[in-house]
Amino acid sequence: MTDYLTLLGTALNKQPRQLFGIITRTAKSSVLSRLPIDVDARYETRIPKDFTPRTEPIRQNTVRLQESTAEKRDEYAREAEVAIGGEITFLNETVSFEGGKAVSVDAPRVLEQSLHWKLKCWGFEHLEPVWLSSHDPSKISDDDIAVHRAWLDDWIGDHPIATDTRYLRRYWMPHSVCLRILNWARYDSLFAEHLDKEFRKEIRRFVYKNAVFLSDNVEHGVGGNHLVENAVALVVAGVYADEPTLWKQGRRIFERAAETQFFKDGGHIERSPMYHLIVCQRFLTAVDLLESIGDGSEKIRSAANDGIEFLERLQPPDDRIPLFNDSVFGEALPLSSCLAYAKSVGIEASLDHNKQTHEKSLPESGFYWFGNDDTRLLVAAHEITVPHLPGHAHVHPGQVCLWVDGKRVLTDTGVFEYAAGPRRQRARSVRSHNTVQVGDTEPVRLASSFWLLGSFGPEVEYQKNNRLRMAYEIGGIGRPRYEHERQIESESDRWRITDQINSEEGPVVSRFHVHPECETYFDQNNECVTIEDANGTPIVEVEIFDYAEVDIDTAPYYPEYGEAQSRPVIVVSRETPGTYGVHLSELD
């Protein structure tokens, strides 16, 4: 059943430019496909009859990307070989064909997949491991090239623009258009000397057509990281085709994003570490390419520098991102690879690594560290989302994550998929995070895949590495009414988490989700839970005070798209509000 209230609230929070973009997109999709004009032919006529791509800047940038991910080169090579054999895998879901040449972007088995999967397929993301695994043209065989060409030939001629109401829908959604531009421009730039003239001509025309289409259909209605994706595709296409109107349009979008899409501490405003990595990668690519052609931008470089410093401050002891707000592993560049890529394009954050942990906290984004070295607690104490970009927000006021001796102990949840359904609803909900739930409903309204209505308006006080206070009030149609204050106090490798709930409703439930490699044991006599690592060594004691019931349950963990693991969750609850808490202590 459609939640029209949440839909309305989501729409009303949009910025004017987003609303105008949504109206424009809807009108184009509804009207152009019904007009007696051949929109596809009009785009075909905009392609220059002959142009020589400027591939060297893109080749050099692609080599930098490869060198930044050198530890995964063998993995990419295997993925490229498997795709040649006819197996395409995205989001941990594999579609098999009889052979690489039989891969078709509109095969029934492809169309049965989620939209997220299809966008990757339509964006030729199965070409990405090819250009990431090697920059030596001699390493790619004629047989492999024949398969890659078959992939492109399958598309050309069969997927025109604006046929059967597909304008800005299905195959021509701008996100997949961006991916097509990036993958084929990089492929040609690396392997040009090994490709025959006709194949190169096909690639050139294909990239240019997608670029001018994207230029007319930038995703202002979506905003956020989608605009950054549009911008990098326009920069790549403009440099590749030596077309200033394209790269300058991308440059303008980047400069506006530099002004509007980052907090003062360098964090991307969607507060998703995964999307922060993706946005940083795109900014770094823009810095490298624009400066290589003498059209660099200080605004873009400065935003990239601040974004990289944010990553260094947020970097956990195990060097993998925390899985806040629609984050998973394996989708973006690894954190260390992104930092290496930044260094390769001449950007190194000025962060002093000898600083105390509390000096690495990120108050504008709302992430705070406690502890030192490899044993640390991370707190997410921030507004649930910026109102106009609610799509990737999860409900986790005061969420805590814990690393002990460099290993994850208390974790966030990640996300299984973007398709609407019980898995996505649960992953975004308050019950899937290390915080407090009052009553049986959500503190904000969640609906569909990306709708959200409600806010926290938190007050946050942070005192250097030893105390944090977060207080907020909840209320509204269909939501419980209560006040929640969470205080975290730190002393050496021991943390006290106190929650005060003022409400006429109950029950009150506090959850602590434990990493799947750990085991938990409840000592009823001492009212404490012991957490053991994968070797059976006790590493953390959770001492519970003033709660009526303690239980060890299980809950899903989604570290990658399409992957679900079971993990322990410590559930502490009372029927009545009040003041309750736990001590987390590292065990020697």
Secondary structure, 3 states (H helix, E strand, C coil): CCCHHHHHHHHHCCCHHHHHHHHHHHHHHHHHHHCCCCHHHHHHHCCCCCCCCCCHHHHHHHHHHHHHCHHHHHHHHHHHHHHHCCEEEECCEEEECCCHHHCCCCCHHHHCCCHHHHHHHHCCHHHHHHHHHCCCHHHCCHHHHHHHHHHHHHHCCCCCCCCCCCCCCHHHCHHHHHHHHHHHHHHHHHHHHHCCHHHHHHHHHHHHHHHHHHHHCCCCCCCCHHHHHHHHHHHHHHHHHCCHHHHHHHHHHHHHHHHHCECCCCCECCCCHHHHHHHHHHHHHHHHHHHHCCCCCHHHHHHHHHHHHHHHHHCCCCCCCCCCCCCCCCCCCCHHHHHHHHHHCCCCCCCCCCCCHHHHCECCCCEEEEEECCEEEEEECCCCCCCCCCCCCCCCCCEEEEEECCEEEECCCECCCCCCCHHHHHHHCHHHCCCEEECCCCCCEEECCCEEECCCCCEEEEECCCEEEEEEEECCCCCCCEEEEEEEEEECCEEEEEEEEEECCCCEEEEEEECCCCEEEEECCCCEEEEECCCCCEEEEEEEECCCEEEEEEEEEECCCCCCEEEEEEEEEECCCCEEEEEEEECC
